Amino acid sequence: MTTLASGLQRLWGRQRSRPQTVETDAESSSTTTGGTVSQEPVVVWQAANPMEAQIVRGRLQSAGIPAIVRGESMGRIYGFVYGGLAERDVLVPAPLASSAEEILSEEIQWDLDSGDGA
């Protein structure tokens, strides 16, 4: 029993020391890449279907915010348009997430009287 406990302590000790070395590596690499701001994409919108996701992506891109759509590959293969496999996430870089959420929360002003006379 003591052998098992000492083995677990050694294993636990190694696991606890690993993240510190990873953080140290990340800190040293951030000084060479020019900053510590994370560019990891974050989800700003969960769309019910691919069409909604593309509309949201286009709205963000028209405002100058790069966006990507991520979803389940099986939904794309089989062409699902509703249900869990049709859901898509819209992602933007982390520093732009608050701007993207602000844009998406604004109400759209539709110009119904375009003056075409049609």
C-alpha positions as CSV (number, residue, x, y, z in Angstrom):
1,M,0.0,0.0,0.0
2,T,2.8,2.4,0.8
3,T,4.4,1.6,-2.6
4,L,1.2,2.6,-4.3
5,A,0.9,5.8,-2.3
6,S,4.6,6.8,-3.0
7,G,4.0,6.0,-6.7
8,L,0.9,8.2,-6.7
9,Q,2.8,11.0,-5.0
10,R,5.6,10.8,-7.6
11,L,3.0,10.9,-10.4
12,W,1.1,13.8,-8.8
13,G,4.4,15.7,-8.2
14,R,5.3,15.3,-11.9
15,Q,1.8,16.4,-13.0
16,R,1.9,19.5,-10.8
17,S,5.4,20.5,-12.1
18,R,4.5,20.2,-15.8
19,P,2.1,23.2,-16.1
20,Q,4.8,25.4,-14.6
21,T,7.2,24.5,-17.3
22,V,4.5,25.0,-19.9
23,E,3.7,28.4,-18.6
24,T,7.4,29.3,-18.6
25,D,7.7,28.2,-22.2
26,A,4.6,30.2,-23.1
27,E,5.9,33.3,-21.4
28,S,9.2,33.1,-23.2
29,S,7.5,32.6,-26.5
30,S,5.2,35.5,-25.9
31,T,8.2,37.8,-25.5
32,T,9.5,36.8,-28.9
33,T,6.2,37.0,-30.7
34,G,5.4,40.5,-29.5
35,G,2.8,40.3,-26.8
36,T,0.8,38.3,-24.3
37,V,-2.7,38.9,-25.8
38,S,-4.3,35.6,-26.7
39,Q,-5.4,35.3,-30.3
40,E,-7.4,32.1,-29.6
41,P,-10.8,32.1,-31.2
42,V,-13.8,32.4,-28.9
43,V,-17.5,31.6,-29.6
44,V,-19.6,34.8,-29.8
45,W,-22.7,33.2,-31.4
46,Q,-24.3,29.7,-31.4
47,A,-26.4,29.4,-34.6
48,A,-29.2,26.9,-35.0
49,N,-28.3,26.1,-38.6
50,P,-25.6,26.8,-41.2
51,M,-27.5,29.7,-42.9
52,E,-27.9,31.6,-39.6
53,A,-24.2,31.1,-38.9
54,Q,-23.2,32.5,-42.3
55,I,-25.4,35.5,-41.9
56,V,-23.8,36.3,-38.5
57,R,-20.4,35.7,-40.0
58,G,-21.1,38.1,-42.8
59,R,-22.4,40.8,-40.5
60,L,-19.2,40.6,-38.4
61,Q,-17.0,40.6,-41.5
62,S,-18.8,43.6,-42.9
63,A,-17.9,45.4,-39.7
64,G,-14.2,44.5,-40.1
65,I,-14.1,41.6,-37.6
66,P,-12.7,38.3,-38.9
67,A,-15.0,35.4,-38.1
68,I,-15.1,31.7,-38.8
69,V,-17.8,29.1,-38.6
70,R,-17.3,25.8,-36.8
71,G,-19.7,22.9,-36.7
72,E,-20.2,19.2,-36.6
73,S,-18.8,17.6,-39.8
74,M,-21.6,15.0,-39.9
75,G,-24.1,17.8,-40.3
76,R,-22.3,19.2,-43.2
77,I,-21.8,15.8,-44.9
78,Y,-25.5,14.8,-44.7
79,G,-26.8,18.4,-45.2
80,F,-28.7,18.7,-41.9
81,V,-30.5,22.0,-41.6
82,Y,-32.0,21.6,-38.1
83,G,-31.3,19.7,-35.0
84,G,-28.1,19.2,-33.0
85,L,-25.9,18.2,-35.9
86,A,-26.9,21.4,-37.8
87,E,-25.8,23.8,-35.0
88,R,-22.8,26.0,-35.8
89,D,-20.6,28.2,-33.7
90,V,-19.3,31.6,-34.9
91,L,-15.9,32.4,-33.6
92,V,-13.8,35.6,-33.5
93,P,-10.3,36.3,-32.1
94,A,-10.4,36.8,-28.3
95,P,-9.4,40.5,-28.4
96,L,-12.3,41.3,-30.7
97,A,-15.0,39.3,-28.9
98,S,-16.5,42.2,-26.9
99,S,-16.8,44.3,-30.1
100,A,-18.4,41.4,-32.0
101,E,-20.9,40.8,-29.2
102,E,-21.7,44.5,-29.2
103,I,-22.3,44.5,-33.0
104,L,-24.5,41.4,-32.7
105,S,-26.6,42.8,-29.9
106,E,-27.4,46.0,-31.9
107,E,-30.8,46.1,-33.5
108,I,-30.8,46.1,-37.3
109,Q,-32.4,49.2,-38.9
110,W,-34.1,48.0,-42.1
111,D,-34.6,50.6,-44.9
112,L,-38.0,49.4,-46.2
113,D,-38.6,52.5,-48.3
114,S,-35.7,52.2,-50.7
115,G,-37.2,54.7,-53.2
116,D,-37.0,52.3,-56.1
117,G,-40.7,52.8,-56.8
118,A,-41.1,49.1,-57.4
